[in-house]
Amino acid sequence: MISSAVEHFVDIEGVTGSIPVSSTMNSSGPRSVFATQGAVRAPRQTGNDPMKVRNSLRSLKQRHRDCRVVRRKGRVYVINKTQRRFKARQG
């Protein structure tokens, strides 16, 4: 059995030299193709929680006693100055 921790080389007819082939297995088991190739992911937001976007804000405004419903630039928002994670936008 070939060790998955070592980079392997494969010889192909008609090609001079060797082509490096990375293994698709690691010590924890098989991984997806995207995980082995370093897929690009969106960066996580740090410090701010993402705003919930809902069709109805009725249940979201009752999550905390300090939640307020405001209208800004034609959109309806739920804001909370004490617990910023309860913010939401309608539509």
Summary of the structure (lengths in Angstrom):
residues: 91
radius of gyration: 25.6
end to end distance: 56.4
largest distance: 73.7
contacts: 153
relative contact order: 0.15
helix: 11%
strand: 29%
